[in-house]
C-alpha cells in the first residue's frame, strides 16, 4: 500500500449491479474515497462499464488485488462468491465494504471477522438503514426512553418486487446461492431490530415459496427453491439487559400492493411507528410517528444533525454514501467500523436460525387415519 497522506483512499468496485448503480455514485460524494477500478468476471459487462466510467477494469481478481492503487474494495457481487473474494482481499491487505448477506452461513462470516481482526483491516457491511435520517431519529428516541421500556415489536416488510412470475430466474431464486427474502430483507430487518431494541435471543420461522418456477434466459421454466415469504416470531434481548421483548416479523417479496415497510414498537410509556408504503424506492417515503401516554400519534422529523447533505432521486445512494463516509473514517482512524462484521455476524446467525427453524417446523396436524389431532 502507498503511504497515507491527504490523498483519497483508492477504492475498487466488484460487481456491477448495485455496485455501479449505487456504490459508484455514492463514492463520488465522499471526499476521502476515490473510485479507481472495476471488477467483473464477464468481459462484455466489464467493457461496457469501463467505457462508461473511464475506470480501469479487471476480470482477474488476483490482478485487481495486485494493483497498488486499490487500497479498499466494495464487494457487491451475488452472495455465493462474496466470501471467497473477501477472504482473498483481506489476505492481500485490502479494506472491505461488503453487501449483505455477507455469506451463506454464520461460520463463513465469523472466519472473515477473525481474518480482518488479524490483518487489522476495516470491514463495513452495508446495513444502510442505519444511515437513513428517520431511522437514526427513531433509534435516538428509543435510546432516550421516549416510549419507555419496549414491550412489543412488529415489523411488516411486504414488497412486490418479485410478484411478477415472468421475472426471470436468477441467483435470487436459488437458496444455495444465497437468494430469497431472508437474505434480501431479513438481513436488514434483523440488524434493524438489534440496533434499535436488542439482538435476537431466539426465534421460530416459517418460509414459503409462492412462485415455484421462473423462466431462465432461454425461456425454459426453472425451479425456484428460495423463499419469497417468511413469517418469524422472535424474542429480543433489550439493550439494557432487563429482559426479553416479543417481536413479530413478516417478510415478502411477492406481496402485490403490499403495505411496504412498517416498524411498530410499543412500550411502557408510548409507541413508535416508522414506515413507508413506497414500492418503488426502498428509502424515499418514510415517515416517523410517536405517541406518548394516551395522546394521538404525532409526526416527527429528523434532527438537523441527522439530515443528508445531498440527496439523489434513487433514495439508496445517500445512505450508502453516509455509510461509506463512516467506513473511510474507520480506515483512517483505525477505529472499529459499525456496522461491520460483528453486526453482519449477528444478522447471519438469525438468518441461519430461520432456516433451521423452518426445516423443523412441519408437524402433521392429522394422524394416519386423517383425523385432526
FITOR-903997 format. One line per 10 residues: their letters; for each residue x, y, z of N, C-alpha, C. Coordinates in steps of 0.02 Angstrom, whole numbers. Layout:
REM FITOR-903997
a) X Y Z X Y Z X Y Z ~ ...
END
This chain:
REM FITOR-903997
xxxxxxxxxx) 42 -60 0 0 0 0 44 63 0 ~ 18 114 -34 53 177 -35 47 211 33 ~ 96 256 49 92 291 112 32 337 113 ~ 3 345 173 -58 386 180 -39 460 186 ~ -72 502 149 -64 574 155 -134 604 151 ~ -141 661 120 -207 691 112 -244 664 51 ~ -212 620 14 -245 594 -45 -301 546 -26 ~ -352 541 -68 -408 495 -53 -387 422 -57 ~ -426 380 -23 -415 307 -24 -441 279 -90 ~ -399 241 -125 -419 212 -188 -464 152 -178
xxxxxxxxxx) -523 153 -209 -574 102 -198 -592 69 -265 ~ -594 3 -266 -619 -35 -323 -690 -60 -307 ~ -729 -69 -358 -797 -96 -350 -801 -162 -387 ~ -820 -214 -350 -828 -281 -378 -902 -297 -380 ~ -928 -309 -441 -999 -319 -451 -1029 -256 -479 ~ -1064 -262 -535 -1086 -203 -572 -1161 -196 -578 ~ -1197 -224 -529 -1269 -210 -524 -1277 -153 -475 ~ -1293 -170 -414 -1297 -121 -359 -1231 -83 -352 ~ -1176 -117 -366 -1111 -85 -360 -1103 -24 -405 ~ -1124 -31 -468 -1118 25 -515 -1174 76 -505
xxxxxxxxxx) -1235 51 -495 -1292 95 -491 -1291 138 -428 ~ -1271 109 -371 -1275 144 -307 -1206 160 -279 ~ -1164 110 -270 -1100 122 -236 -1055 170 -274 ~ -1051 163 -340 -1007 208 -378 -1031 280 -373 ~ -1095 292 -380 -1121 360 -373 -1110 387 -303 ~ -1118 344 -253 -1106 366 -184 -1033 384 -172 ~ -987 345 -200 -916 358 -191 -896 427 -216 ~ -929 449 -269 -912 514 -297 -928 571 -250 ~ -968 558 -198 -986 610 -150 -945 608 -86 ~ -899 560 -81 -859 552 -20 -787 574 -35
xxxxxxxxxx) -766 630 -7 -702 659 -23 -643 613 -5 ~ -651 575 48 -595 533 71 -586 470 29 ~ -633 456 -17 -630 396 -58 -629 415 -132 ~ -595 373 -172 -592 386 -244 -598 320 -281 ~ -649 313 -326 -653 251 -366 -595 248 -415 ~ -561 190 -416 -503 183 -459 -507 123 -506 ~ -552 76 -493 -555 15 -535 -621 -21 -526 ~ -637 -62 -576 -697 -104 -575 -676 -176 -587 ~ -715 -223 -559 -703 -294 -571 -769 -327 -589 ~ -767 -370 -639 -824 -411 -657 -798 -472 -694
xxxxxxxxxx) -826 -531 -682 -800 -591 -715 -817 -596 -789 ~ -866 -557 -812 -888 -562 -882 -861 -503 -922 ~ -823 -517 -975 -788 -465 -1013 -836 -413 -1043 ~ -892 -436 -1072 -937 -389 -1105 -966 -339 -1056 ~ -984 -362 -997 -1012 -317 -947 -959 -270 -920 ~ -899 -296 -910 -844 -255 -885 -826 -200 -936 ~ -821 -219 -998 -803 -171 -1050 -856 -115 -1056 ~ -918 -134 -1049 -972 -84 -1051 -963 -34 -994 ~ -948 -59 -934 -942 -14 -876 -880 29 -880 ~ -824 1 -902 -763 41 -907 -768 94 -961
xxxxxxxxxx) -804 79 -1015 -814 129 -1067 -856 187 -1042 ~ -904 171 -999 -948 223 -971 -913 265 -918 ~ -875 233 -875 -846 267 -817 -775 292 -828 ~ -738 262 -875 -668 280 -885 -622 249 -834 ~ -648 204 -793 -606 172 -742 -571 111 -770 ~ -517 92 -738 -480 31 -756 -524 -30 -740 ~ -521 -80 -783 -561 -140 -772 -520 -202 -764 ~ -544 -248 -721 -511 -312 -710 -561 -369 -714 ~ -543 -422 -748 -579 -485 -744 -545 -533 -695 ~ -480 -524 -687 -440 -567 -644 -437 -538 -574
xxxxxxxxxx) -462 -575 -524 -464 -549 -455 -393 -538 -428 ~ -348 -583 -442 -279 -575 -418 -247 -514 -449 ~ -264 -500 -512 -237 -440 -543 -262 -377 -509 ~ -325 -376 -490 -353 -319 -453 -318 -311 -386 ~ -309 -367 -351 -277 -364 -285 -204 -342 -289 ~ -172 -353 -346 -101 -333 -354 -93 -260 -372 ~ -147 -226 -387 -144 -155 -407 -132 -112 -345 ~ -75 -78 -339 -62 -38 -279 -109 21 -270 ~ -143 42 -323 -191 97 -317 -255 76 -282 ~ -267 10 -279 -327 -17 -246 -311 -30 -173
xxxxxxxxxx) -336 12 -129 -325 4 -57 -385 -25 -21 ~ -443 -20 -53 -505 -44 -23 -551 -66 -79 ~ -597 -111 -62 -641 -140 -113 -713 -144 -87 ~ -760 -122 -127 -831 -133 -115 -849 -198 -152 ~ -871 -249 -115 -890 -312 -147 -966 -316 -148 ~ -993 -304 -207 -1066 -302 -216 -1087 -356 -266 ~ -1055 -414 -261 -1072 -471 -303 -1132 -508 -273 ~ -1160 -557 -309 -1207 -602 -276 -1175 -636 -216 ~ -1215 -663 -169 -1187 -689 -106 -1138 -747 -113 ~ -1152 -793 -159 -1113 -855 -161 -1038 -844 -169
xxxxxxxxxx) -1015 -803 -216 -942 -793 -223 -912 -743 -175 ~ -953 -707 -137 -931 -649 -99 -879 -667 -46 ~ -889 -722 -10 -844 -739 45 -774 -754 21 ~ -768 -793 -33 -701 -810 -58 -665 -748 -83 ~ -702 -705 -119 -671 -643 -142 -649 -601 -83 ~ -690 -597 -31 -674 -558 28 -613 -587 64 ~ -612 -652 71 -555 -684 106 -489 -668 70 ~ -489 -675 4 -428 -663 -34 -408 -589 -30 ~ -458 -545 -29 -443 -473 -24 -413 -456 43 ~ -440 -484 97 -413 -472 163 -342 -498 169
xxxxxxxxxx) -329 -556 141 -261 -584 141 -213 -539 104 ~ -239 -502 54 -198 -455 16 -194 -386 49 ~ -226 -378 107 -220 -315 144 -268 -261 123 ~ -325 -279 94 -374 -229 71 -430 -220 122 ~ -448 -158 136 -509 -143 174 -570 -160 131 ~ -626 -177 164 -684 -200 126 -748 -167 148 ~ -793 -157 100 -863 -142 113 -902 -197 79 ~ -938 -236 118 -973 -295 93 -1047 -284 90 ~ -1077 -305 35 -1150 -308 33 -1174 -366 76 ~ -1239 -367 89 -1268 -419 131 -1315 -461 89
xxxxxxxxxx) -1325 -525 108 -1292 -558 163 -1217 -566 150 ~ -1177 -560 203 -1105 -564 195 -1084 -631 167 ~ -1116 -685 191 -1100 -752 168 -1162 -795 166 ~ -1150 -860 159 -1206 -908 156 -1221 -939 224 ~ -1176 -929 273 -1188 -954 341 -1145 -915 389 ~ -1162 -920 453 -1127 -882 504 -1054 -902 511 ~ -1039 -965 499 -969 -988 505 -924 -950 456 ~ -949 -938 396 -910 -900 346 -897 -829 370 ~ -948 -798 397 -941 -728 421 -892 -725 479 ~ -897 -773 525 -851 -774 582 -779 -783 559
xxxxxxxxxx) -767 -824 508 -700 -833 481 -673 -767 453 ~ -715 -731 417 -694 -666 390 -678 -617 447 ~ -718 -620 499 -708 -574 555 -640 -587 588 ~ -624 -651 598 -559 -668 629 -501 -644 585 ~ -508 -654 519 -456 -634 473 -447 -558 471 ~ -503 -522 470 -500 -449 468 -466 -422 531 ~ -482 -451 588 -451 -429 650 -376 -444 650 ~ -357 -502 626 -286 -520 623 -248 -474 576 ~ -280 -453 522 -248 -409 473 -255 -335 491 ~ -295 -320 543 -306 -251 565 -335 -209 508
xxxxxxxxxx) -387 -236 477 -419 -203 420 -491 -185 438 ~ -516 -132 408 -584 -109 419 -631 -142 369 ~ -683 -174 395 -734 -205 353 -802 -178 371 ~ -834 -146 324 -902 -121 333 -951 -169 302 ~ -1012 -170 329 -1067 -209 299 -1123 -159 284 ~ -1152 -164 225 -1198 -112 201 -1268 -120 231 ~ -1273 -111 295 -1338 -104 328 -1357 -30 325 ~ -1379 -10 266 -1386 61 251 -1442 96 289 ~ -1490 57 317 -1543 90 354 -1517 123 417 ~ -1460 102 442 -1429 136 499 -1408 207 482
xxxxxxxxxx) -1405 223 417 -1383 289 395 -1440 331 368 ~ -1502 308 373 -1560 346 349 -1584 391 406 ~ -1593 456 393 -1608 504 447 -1666 484 493 ~ -1723 463 466 -1779 447 509 -1767 383 549 ~ -1729 337 523 -1711 277 561 -1664 296 618 ~ -1617 341 603 -1571 365 655 -1610 403 709 ~ -1661 441 688 -1702 478 735 -1741 429 780 ~ -1769 377 749 -1805 327 788 -1760 295 839 ~ -1699 276 819 -1652 245 866 -1634 294 922 ~ -1627 357 905 -1612 408 956 -1668 414 1007
xxxxxxxxxx) -1730 417 982 -1787 424 1027 -1794 363 1073 ~ -1782 304 1045 -1785 243 1086 -1731 244 1140 ~ -1671 265 1120 -1616 267 1169 -1629 318 1224 ~ -1667 370 1207 -1684 422 1256 -1741 401 1302 ~ -1771 342 1288 -1826 318 1330 -1892 352 1316 ~ -1901 378 1255 -1961 416 1239 -2025 375 1247 ~ -2022 310 1231 -2082 269 1239 -2075 220 1298 ~ -2026 232 1340 -2016 189 1397 -1983 123 1379 ~ -2000 71 1417 -1971 5 1405 -2008 -29 1348 ~ -1973 -52 1295 -2008 -87 1241 -2043 -150 1266
xxxxxxxxxx) -2106 -157 1246 -2146 -215 1265 -2161 -261 1206 ~ -2167 -232 1147 -2188 -270 1088 -2159 -237 1025 ~ -2134 -280 979 -2108 -255 915 -2143 -292 859 ~ -2164 -255 808 -2196 -284 750 -2166 -252 688 ~ -2140 -294 643 -2110 -269 581 -2142 -306 522 ~ -2176 -268 479 -2203 -295 417 -2163 -264 360 ~ -2135 -307 317 -2098 -282 259 -2124 -322 199 ~ -2176 -295 168 -2214 -331 118 -2207 -294 51 ~ -2162 -320 9 -2145 -287 -54 -2169 -330 -113 ~ -2173 -298 -171 -2199 -332 -231 -2145 -339 -285
xxxxxxxxxx) -2082 -331 -267 -2028 -330 -317 -2023 -394 -358 ~ -2046 -450 -331 -2042 -515 -366 -2110 -548 -373 ~ -2162 -506 -373 -2229 -534 -380 -2246 -554 -451 ~ -2208 -530 -499 -2220 -548 -569 -2188 -616 -583 ~ -2227 -668 -598 -2198 -734 -610 -2156 -738 -674 ~ -2161 -686 -717 -2121 -685 -778 -2052 -655 -767 ~ -2040 -627 -708 -1973 -602 -693 -1924 -660 -698 ~ -1869 -652 -735 -1825 -709 -749 -1792 -739 -687 ~ -1777 -803 -693 -1740 -839 -642 -1670 -807 -635 ~ -1647 -801 -574 -1579 -776 -560 -1555 -809 -496
xxxxxxxxxx) -1495 -789 -474 -1469 -817 -411 -1518 -805 -353 ~ -1558 -752 -357 -1606 -738 -304 -1656 -795 -296 ~ -1665 -834 -349 -1713 -890 -347 -1685 -953 -315 ~ -1620 -952 -300 -1586 -1012 -275 -1564 -1003 -203 ~ -1588 -1046 -160 -1567 -1044 -89 -1493 -1058 -83 ~ -1467 -1105 -122 -1396 -1123 -119 -1351 -1064 -136 ~ -1375 -1019 -178 -1336 -962 -199 -1348 -900 -156 ~ -1386 -908 -102 -1398 -852 -57 -1459 -810 -73 ~ -1502 -837 -116 -1562 -799 -135 -1617 -806 -83 ~ -1671 -767 -94 -1729 -771 -51 -1740 -707 -11
xxxxxxxxxx) -1800 -701 16 -1819 -640 51 -1783 -633 118 ~ -1761 -688 148 -1723 -683 210 -1657 -647 198 ~ -1621 -666 145 -1558 -632 129 -1568 -560 106 ~ -1622 -548 69 -1634 -481 42 -1660 -432 93 ~ -1713 -452 130 -1745 -408 178 -1731 -428 250 ~ -1728 -494 263 -1718 -517 331 -1653 -493 361 ~ -1599 -492 321 -1535 -468 347 -1541 -397 374 ~ -1574 -354 335 -1586 -285 358 -1631 -284 419 ~ -1685 -324 417 -1734 -324 471 -1701 -344 537 ~ -1661 -398 536 -1630 -422 597 -1580 -371 625
xxxxxxxxxx) -1543 -339 579 -1497 -287 602 -1534 -227 630 ~ -1589 -209 598 -1629 -152 621 -1654 -164 693 ~ -1680 -224 705 -1706 -240 772 -1650 -242 824 ~ -1594 -272 805 -1537 -275 852 -1512 -205 869 ~ -1511 -161 820 -1487 -92 830 -1535 -52 875 ~ -1599 -57 860 -1648 -14 894 -1671 -41 961 ~ -1679 -106 967 -1708 -136 1027 -1658 -182 1062 ~ -1631 -230 1025 -1583 -277 1053 -1577 -338 1009 ~ -1524 -377 1017 -1513 -435 974 -1565 -490 985 ~ -1574 -530 933 -1622 -586 936 -1595 -641 982
xxxxxxxxxx) -1634 -658 1031 -1616 -711 1078 -1637 -779 1052 ~ -1698 -784 1025 -1722 -846 996 -1777 -830 946 ~ -1793 -878 903 -1844 -866 853 -1873 -931 827 ~ -1932 -924 796 -1963 -978 758 -1984 -948 691 ~ -1973 -986 637 -1986 -959 571 -2022 -1009 526 ~ -2063 -982 482 -2097 -1020 430 -2083 -986 364 ~ -2056 -1023 316 -2041 -998 250 -2091 -1026 200 ~ -2101 -990 145 -2145 -1013 92 -2119 -986 25 ~ -2124 -1028 -26 -2108 -1006 -94 -2172 -1005 -135 ~ -2196 -946 -149 -2260 -938 -185 -2252 -950 -260
xxxxxxxxxx) -2199 -923 -288 -2185 -932 -360 -2130 -984 -366 ~ -2149 -1043 -387 -2105 -1101 -383 -2064 -1115 -446 ~ -2075 -1076 -499 -2032 -1082 -558 -2033 -1016 -595 ~ -1978 -1001 -628 -1971 -941 -668 -1934 -957 -732 ~ -1944 -917 -785 -1909 -930 -847 -1835 -912 -842 ~ -1792 -955 -869 -1721 -938 -871 -1707 -897 -934 ~ -1643 -884 -948 -1626 -841 -1005 -1646 -872 -1072 ~ -1656 -938 -1073 -1678 -971 -1135 -1754 -978 -1137 ~ -1788 -952 -1088 -1861 -957 -1086 -1887 -1021 -1056 ~ -1842 -1065 -1033 -1864 -1127 -1002 -1882 -1115 -929
xxxxxxxxxx) -1936 -1146 -907 -1957 -1137 -837 -1909 -1175 -792 ~ -1884 -1140 -741 -1833 -1167 -696 -1858 -1164 -624 ~ -1849 -1219 -586 -1875 -1220 -517 -1845 -1166 -473 ~ -1885 -1140 -428 -1865 -1091 -378 -1871 -1124 -310 ~ -1818 -1123 -270 -1822 -1152 -203 -1807 -1101 -148 ~ -1793 -1039 -166 -1782 -987 -116 -1849 -958 -94 ~ -1855 -945 -30 -1919 -921 -3 -1933 -849 -27 ~ -1997 -835 -41 -2017 -766 -56 -2065 -740 -3 ~ -2080 -781 48 -2119 -760 106 -2086 -791 168 ~ -2083 -752 221 -2057 -779 285 -2095 -747 343
xxxxxxxxxx) -2118 -788 388 -2153 -766 449 -2111 -787 509 ~ -2095 -739 552 -2047 -752 606 -2074 -726 672 ~ -2071 -768 722 -2085 -748 791 -2019 -750 829 ~ -2003 -696 864 -1937 -692 896 -1942 -660 965 ~ -1890 -668 1003 -1881 -630 1066 -1815 -593 1061 ~ -1817 -529 1078 -1758 -486 1076 -1735 -473 1147 ~ -1669 -473 1157 -1641 -455 1222 -1631 -380 1224 ~ -1667 -346 1269 -1661 -273 1274 -1588 -252 1285 ~ -1570 -194 1257 -1502 -170 1263 -1478 -164 1335 ~ -1524 -146 1380 -1504 -137 1450 -1503 -203 1489
xxxxxxxxxx) -1518 -258 1454 -1517 -324 1486 -1574 -337 1533 ~ -1627 -295 1530 -1681 -301 1579 -1732 -355 1562 ~ -1726 -387 1505 -1774 -439 1488 -1784 -447 1414 ~ -1831 -490 1397 -1845 -507 1327 -1905 -468 1302 ~ -1904 -453 1237 -1959 -418 1204 -1985 -462 1148 ~ -2050 -478 1147 -2077 -517 1091 -2079 -476 1027 ~ -2064 -508 971 -2063 -475 906 -2094 -519 854 ~ -2131 -488 809 -2163 -523 753 -2138 -491 688 ~ -2110 -531 643 -2082 -505 581 -2114 -543 522 ~ -2142 -504 475 -2171 -533 414 -2134 -504 355
xxxxxxxxxx) -2107 -547 312 -2068 -526 254 -2097 -557 191 ~ -2100 -518 138 -2124 -545 74 -2096 -503 17 ~ -2079 -536 -37 -2059 -501 -98 -2111 -512 -153 ~ -2167 -545 -136 -2219 -560 -186 -2286 -533 -164 ~ -2286 -481 -122 -2349 -453 -96 -2374 -399 -144 ~ -2418 -418 -188 -2447 -369 -235 -2485 -316 -194 ~ -2470 -253 -208 -2500 -198 -170 -2485 -204 -96 ~ -2427 -233 -79 -2408 -240 -9 -2401 -172 25 ~ -2403 -172 91 -2403 -108 128 -2334 -77 134 ~ -2282 -110 109 -2215 -83 113 -2180 -103 177
xxxxxxxxxx) -2140 -58 205 -2101 -73 265 -2129 -32 323 ~ -2152 -66 376 -2180 -33 435 -2155 -66 498 ~ -2124 -26 540 -2098 -49 604 -2138 -15 659 ~ -2166 -54 705 -2201 -28 763 -2166 -54 826 ~ -2153 -8 873 -2125 -28 937 -2170 3 991 ~ -2199 -40 1032 -2244 -19 1085 -2209 -28 1152 ~ -2211 25 1193 -2175 24 1256 -2218 44 1315 ~ -2188 47 1374 -2225 61 1435 -2251 132 1438 ~ -2221 178 1399 -2242 248 1402 -2269 274 1335 ~ -2273 232 1285 -2297 255 1220 -2279 208 1164
xxxxxxxxxx) -2284 232 1103 -2269 190 1045 -2235 232 991 ~ -2200 195 948 -2164 225 892 -2182 187 829 ~ -2195 224 775 -2210 192 711 -2166 225 657 ~ -2133 183 618 -2088 206 565 -2106 167 502 ~ -2123 201 448 -2144 162 391 -2150 200 326 ~ -2155 161 272 -2163 187 204 -2202 137 163 ~ -2249 161 122 -2285 117 76 -2258 122 5 ~ -2199 152 -3 -2169 162 -68 -2140 96 -94 ~ -2170 70 -146 -2147 7 -176 -2093 18 -229 ~ -2080 80 -246 -2032 96 -299 -1963 113 -273
xxxxxxxxxx) -1958 132 -210 -1894 153 -182 -1891 129 -110 ~ -1835 98 -92 -1829 68 -25 -1808 118 29 ~ -1799 182 11 -1779 232 61 -1826 293 60 ~ -1840 320 1 -1884 378 -2 -1954 360 22 ~ -1986 406 57 -2056 398 76 -2070 379 147 ~ -2018 371 189 -2029 351 258 -2056 409 300 ~ -2098 391 348 -2122 438 398 -2112 408 467 ~ -2110 451 518 -2100 429 587 -2152 463 632 ~ -2184 423 674 -2235 448 719 -2222 423 790 ~ -2236 466 838 -2229 449 909 -2295 464 944
xxxxxxxxxx) -2315 419 989 -2372 432 1034 -2350 418 1105 ~ -2360 465 1150 -2342 455 1220 -2405 455 1263 ~ -2408 410 1310 -2467 403 1351 -2528 387 1308 ~ -2581 426 1317 -2643 414 1280 -2652 464 1223 ~ -2600 502 1207 -2607 553 1155 -2609 521 1086 ~ -2633 560 1038 -2633 537 969 -2562 538 940 ~ -2547 494 894 -2480 495 864 -2466 562 830 ~ -2404 585 837 -2384 647 804 -2323 632 760 ~ -2321 666 704 -2266 657 657 -2203 689 686 ~ -2147 655 675 -2082 678 700 -2034 683 640
xxxxxxxxxx) -1997 737 637 -1946 746 585 -1877 730 613 ~ -1831 715 570 -1763 701 593 -1729 765 617 ~ -1689 759 669 -1650 816 693 -1603 841 638 ~ -1585 904 642 -1545 935 589 -1478 900 579 ~ -1448 876 633 -1383 844 627 -1385 775 593 ~ -1446 750 582 -1453 684 550 -1471 689 476 ~ -1488 749 452 -1510 756 383 -1453 744 334 ~ -1471 720 274 -1421 711 221 -1399 779 194 ~ -1334 787 181 -1312 849 149 -1332 852 75 ~ -1339 792 45 -1357 786 -26 -1403 726 -34
xxxxxxxxxx) -1452 732 -77 -1495 675 -93 -1498 664 -168 ~ -1519 605 -188 -1525 586 -258 -1595 559 -270 ~ -1614 554 -333 -1680 527 -349 -1685 454 -327 ~ -1630 417 -331 -1627 349 -304 -1611 355 -230 ~ -1659 339 -188 -1652 350 -116 -1596 311 -84 ~ -1571 259 -116 -1520 216 -86 -1451 250 -85 ~ -1439 297 -130 -1372 324 -138 -1350 364 -77 ~ -1394 406 -50 -1374 449 7 -1354 409 68 ~ -1394 359 91 -1371 321 149 -1309 280 136 ~ -1301 255 75 -1240 218 59 -1179 265 61
xxxxxxxxxx) -1187 326 36 -1133 374 39 -1114 390 112 ~ -1165 396 155 -1151 409 226 -1114 350 257 ~ -1135 289 241 -1102 230 268 -1030 226 241 ~ -1020 243 177 -952 244 150 -909 295 187 ~ -940 352 205 -903 403 243 -881 375 311 ~ -925 338 344 -906 306 408 -849 256 398 ~ -853 220 342 -801 171 326 -734 206 316 ~ -734 261 279 -672 299 268 -643 322 334 ~ -686 347 378 -662 369 444 -632 312 483 ~ -662 253 478 -636 194 513 -567 175 485
xxxxxxxxxx) -560 176 419 -496 160 388 -442 208 411 ~ -458 273 411 -408 324 427 -391 327 501 ~ -440 311 543 -429 316 616 -406 251 648 ~ -420 195 614 -406 130 643 -457 108 694 ~ -512 146 700 -566 128 746 -612 76 714 ~ -645 34 755 -690 -17 727 -746 14 686 ~ -766 -21 635 -820 1 591 -886 -27 615 ~ -935 17 622 -1004 -2 639 -1050 32 588 ~ -1088 -7 550 -1097 -79 553 -1040 -116 516 ~ -1017 -168 548 -963 -208 519 -978 -282 526
xxxxxxxxxx) -925 -321 532 -934 -394 533 -966 -418 598 ~ -960 -382 652 -995 -401 714 -1070 -399 701 ~ -1093 -345 671 -1165 -338 656 -1185 -387 601 ~ -1141 -397 552 -1155 -445 499 -1162 -516 525 ~ -1121 -533 574 -1125 -600 604 -1189 -610 642 ~ -1210 -560 681 -1273 -565 718 -1332 -575 671 ~ -1332 -537 617 -1386 -542 568 -1385 -611 534 ~ -1326 -635 517 -1321 -700 483 -1341 -757 529 ~ -1324 -751 594 -1346 -802 642 -1423 -807 642 ~ -1456 -750 641 -1530 -750 639 -1555 -782 574
xxxxxxxxxx) -1522 -767 518 -1542 -797 454 -1535 -873 457 ~ -1479 -896 485 -1467 -968 491 -1520 -1001 535 ~ -1537 -968 591 -1587 -996 636 -1655 -999 603 ~ -1669 -951 559 -1733 -953 522 -1737 -1016 480 ~ -1684 -1032 444 -1685 -1091 402 -1690 -1155 444 ~ -1652 -1157 498 -1655 -1216 542 -1725 -1224 571 ~ -1755 -1169 592 -1821 -1172 621 -1873 -1195 570 ~ -1868 -1167 510 -1915 -1186 458 -1911 -1260 442 ~ -1850 -1286 438 -1841 -1357 421 -1870 -1402 475 ~ -1875 -1378 537 -1905 -1418 590 -1978 -1399 604
xxxxxxxxxx) -2006 -1358 562 -2073 -1329 576 -2129 -1379 564 ~ -2126 -1415 508 -2185 -1451 483 -2203 -1511 526 ~ -2248 -1500 571 -2276 -1555 611 -2346 -1571 585 ~ -2362 -1634 576 -2427 -1651 548 -2484 -1633 596 ~ -2538 -1609 567 -2597 -1592 607 -2650 -1647 602 ~ -2635 -1700 564 -2681 -1756 559 -2644 -1821 573 ~ -2677 -1867 604 -2646 -1932 616 -2653 -1975 554 ~ -2623 -2035 552 -2626 -2076 492 -2697 -2091 468 ~ -2746 -2089 512 -2815 -2103 492 -2849 -2041 464 ~ -2811 -1984 462 -2840 -1924 433 -2879 -1882 483
xxx) -2878 -1900 546 -2913 -1861 596 -2869 -1804 621 ~ -2901 -1746 633 -2865 -1689 659 -2841 -1704 730 ~ -2779 -1690 744 -2751 -1704 811 -2780 -1657 863
END
